[in-house]
């Protein structure tokens, strides 16, 4: 991907506004299909993707009323092995993909009741899981705390390192010949009743036959969007903590990786997840805060994560605090993404993935690339069309 600075105007078949994991994946697939692609983002992969833990857990990210979201997540998870293998072939870069399953564990009786509800949800979705006693949980993960009451093992869940993934996608987009515009798109350009590109922060313009709006939570604030076209996305803050082993912990005999698979824990009603990396790094997360566009890391958020994670895996207290960071997930009124052609011809929306952006990247890229090339939306994207919010808008 050729990097472009300065004020030179650019012409492309497709302009993608936003270079997170979704925008980059779409750019890669669209360029592979022969389209001239430009991606506008001053710092690709540094938004929600940078702060994501990378869990690939379709059921955990859906609820009883979100069957369509679960099915889309399952489709995307099924594509992940081939997706990351192709990325590795194209770029030589690994992305930390691990399909080692998820262990959901509970601390007390109320936590176990919630886990049992989750098991029932899985059954309604037609997917299996294995109920484990506390002893069986500790057999699966020996460093779990002694007070774990029981759990649920999901064998086919996976994880990926989103930072490595965006790095590989950047390299893949470059190899496919797309243009990277290191400026932020500040205004949508239209001619008549059609999107025709965007104006960038440096005053230059991009002309494009089609525009993909994939700027995460900021998608709704792009100037120039006609009334009723902006997707109803909002920022939902999430804080995560990254821990890593120290020479002292290794010398003390603790393994580099405290757990072998993703562990999602409930500790007296409070939720936490622990995602291991091959390097021995451990990512802790779960905060979800309606704070607007605020990325402040708070002592309370970090304390909550460490407190709950320690109840699940006590050995984390011996690890080094490597990083604490906050990101902004793009939330929608129904917690599902916005995918497809908008009411403005030439403008396609691919945002609002909330907790599932990394999970849904492969399937979103395929669906949007197909739409860009053929003009036809796939059936899998139908439940997520932008027009589903029109009735609510008219009622306001």
N, C-alpha and C positions, 0 to 999 in steps of 0.2 A: 504494500500500500504506500503510495507516494504521499509524503507529508507536504502540506502546502501552508505557507505562512504569507503574510503580506496582504495586498488588496486586489490581487488578480481575481477576476470573475471566473466562475467555473460552470460548465454545462455537463449534465449527467442524465442518464435515464432515470435514476433513482437517487434521491437525497434522503439519507437516514439522519434524523435529528436525535442524537443521543448515542453514546458509545459505551453503554454498559454491556452486560453479558447478552441481553436481548438484542440490542442494536447491532452489536458485532456479529452475533450468530446470523442474524438476518442478512447483514452485509455480505458475509461469507457465502451463504447459500445463493443469494441473488447474483453475486459476481460469478459464482460457478456456473450459473445458468446463462451467462453471456451478457448480462446487463452491465452498463457502465454505472458504477456505484460511487457515490461520495458519502462519507460519514463525517458529520459535523459534531465535534466534541473536543474541547480544549485539553481534557485530561481523561482519556478513555479508561474505564474500569475503576474509577476512583469514587463512584457514588455508592449506591446500595450494594453493588457487587463486591466492593472492597470490604464492606463490613459483614458480609454474609458468611455463615458457617459452612454452607454447602451440603446440607442434608438433602438426600433424595428420597423422600418419604411420602408417597402420594396419600396414604390414608391419614397420616398424622396432620397433613395440611388441609384436610377436608372435614366436613361435619355432615350430620344427617341430611341436611337440605342441600348438600353440595355434591350430588352424585356425578353431575357432568364434569365438575372440577376434578374429582377423583379419577374419572375415566380418562380425562386429558392427561393427568399426571401419570397414570399407568402407561399410556401410550408413549409419553416422553421418556419415562424410565426404561422402557423396553428398547428405545432407540439409543440410549446412552452408551452401551458398550461399543457399538459401531461408530457412533459419533466421536468418541474420544480416540478410538483406534485410527480413524481417518485423520483427526487432528494431529496425532503423533506421526502418522505417515507423511503428512504435508509439511510439518514444521520441525519434527524431531523433538518436540517438547512434551513432557509428561504433565498431567493435570491432577495427579493424586486421586484418580478414580479408584474406589474400593467398594466392592459389593459384598460386604461382610455382614450385612443385616443390622437390625436395631434391637436393642434390649430395652423395653419399657419397664421400669421398676417403681415400686411404691414403698413408702416408709411406714405408714400406719394403716389402720383398717379403712379409714375414709379414702386414703389414696388408692387402696386396693379396690374399693367400690368404683372409683373413677376408671381404673384400669379395666375392670370387668365390663363397664359400659363401652369402653373402647373396643374390647374383644367382640362385643355384640355388634358394634358398628362395622367392624371388619367382616363379620358374618353376613350382614345385610348387603355389603358390597361384593360378596362372593369370594373373598380372599381369606386365606388361612393364617393362623398364628398358633403358637404353642404356649400354653399356660405353664408357668414354672413356679415352684415353691421358692422360698427364700434360700434354702440350701442349694437348689438347682441353679438359681441365679448366680450364687457365688461360685458354683462349679464352672459356669460359663464365663464369669468375670471374677477371678479370685480376689481382686482388690476392692470389691464392693464392701460397703460398710456392714457391720454385723447386724444392724437393726433393719435391714431390708426385709420386708415381709413376703414379697413375691414379685412376679412380673410376667411379661409377655414377650416372647421371642418372635421376631419377624425376620425370616431368613433372606428375603429378596430385596430389602431396602439397601441403599447405597449412600455413598458420600463422594464429594469431589472438593478440591481446593479451588474456590472461586477466583482467587488471585492468580493462580497458575492457569486457570481456564481462560481468563480474559487475556492474559499474556499470550497464550497459544492462539486464541482467536484473532488477536491483533496481527500476529505473524501470518496466520492463514489468510486473513483479508488482504494483507500486503502481497502475499504470493498470488492471490487471485486477481490483483491489478486494480483494486479500488483506490480512491483518492481519500486521504485523511485530511480534513480541514481542521486545523487547530484553533478554531474559533467557535464561539457559542452562537447558535442560531437565535436571533432576537426577535425576528418578525417573519411570519409566514407571508409569502408573496402570492397574490392571486391575479388572475386575468379573467374578466367576466365572472363566471361562477365556477372557476376551477383553480385548484392549487397549482402553482407553477414554480415553486422553489422557496427560497428564504433569503433574507438579509442577515448577514453575520455581524458580529460585534465590531469588527474592524471596518465596517462600511461596505465590504464586498458583497456580491450577490451570487447565489447559486440558482441556476435555471435547471429545472428537472421536470420530466413528464409526470413523475409520480413522487410523492413525498411520504415517507414513513415517520410518524410521530412516535418516538420511542425514548422519551426523555424522562422516564420514571415519574416521580411525584410532580416534577416541574412541567409536565406536558400540558397541564391545563392553563398555565400562565404564559404560554407563548403568545406574544402580541400578534394581532392580525387574524386570529381565529374568529370566524363568524359566530354570531349568537347561536347557541344550541349545539355547536360542533365540538367544543372543548370537552374532553373526557372528564368525568367526575372523580378525579383522583386527588388524594390528600396525602401529606407526609405522615407516616407512622414511625415514630422513633424506636430504635432498638439498640441496646448496648450489648457489646460482647467483650469478653476478656480472653486473652491468649496467654497460655502458660507454657513453659518449656523446662525440660530437665536441666539441672545444673551439674557440674562435675561432682559436687558434694553428694547429690542424691544418687548419682550413679555409683560413686564410691561406697555409699551406704548399702548398696545391694538392691536398690529399687530399679525395676526395669525402665528402659527409656520410654516405653509406652505403658501407661498405667492400665489402659483398657484396649481391647482388641477390636471393638466395634463401637458404633454410636450408641450411647446410653442416654435415654430420655428418662428423667426422674421426676417423681412427684414427692415432695417432702412437706408433709403436713399442709397439703393443698397448694403449695407453691411449685411451679414448674421450672425445670432447668434441663438443658441438654449439654452433653459433653461429646465432642466430636474429635476423635484422634486423627493425627496426621502421621504419615510414615516417618517423618523426622523426629517423632517423639513429642511434637507440639500438641497441646490440647486446647481446643476452642470451647469456651463456655458461653452459653447464651440463653435467652428466653424473654428478656424484658420487652414489653410492648406498651408504648406510651404515646398518648395523644397530646403532643406538645407543640404542634406546628413544626415549622422548619428549624428545629433546634437540634444541634448535634453536640451539645455539651455532654461530656462524660461526667457523671455525678458520683460522689462517694457512696450515696445510697444505692445506686444501680450496681456498682462494683461490689459493694458489701453483700447485696442480695444474692448476686450470682455466686460469689465465693461461699457464702453461708450455705446455700442450698446444694451446691456441688460438693462441698465438704461432707454433708450428711450422706451423700450417695457414694462418693469415693474419697475417704478421709486422707489418702496420700497426696491429694493435690496441694496440701499446705506445705509440702517440701519442694514444690516447683517454683521456678522463677516467674514473677509477673512480667511478661514480655511486652504486653500491650493492652490497653483498654481503648476502645473506639466505639463511636456511635454512628449509625447510619440511618437513612430515611427510606423506609419501604413505601412503595406507591400503593395506597389502599383505595378501594372502591366501596360503594354502598353495600354490595353483596359479596365482597371479599374475593371476587373472581376477576380475571383479566379482561381487558377490552381489546378485542382482536377483530380486525376487518376493515372494510371500506366505510368511511364516514359518510355523512350526508353531503359533504363537499367533494365533488368529483376530483380525483387525483390525490386525495388525502387518505392515507391508510393509517390506522391507529394500532399500535402494539405496545400497550402499557398496562399499568394496574395489576401487575402480577403479585403484589403484596408479599407474602412469605415464600412464594413459589417461583421466583424469577429464575433461579439457577436450575431448579428441577425442570421447568417448562421451556428452557432455552432450545433444546433440539426440536421439539414439536412446533413451537412458535416459529422458528426459523423456516421450517419446511412449509408450514401453512401460509406464512406471509410471502415467501418466495414464490409459491405456486400462484397466489393471488396476483402478485406483481407481473408474472409471466403470462398467465392465462386470462386474468380478469375475473376469474371464477373463484368464489370462496368454497372451501371444503366443508363437508357436513360436520366434521369434528369442531369447527370453529363457530358453527351456527349459534350455540347457546351463549356465546361471548361477544356477539355483535354489538357495536356501539349503540345501535338503535334501541336496545332493550331499556335504556334509561329515558327514552323520549316521553313516555307517558307520565313518569314522575316529574319530569321537567314542566310539562304542560299543566300539571296540577298545582305547581308552585305559584 
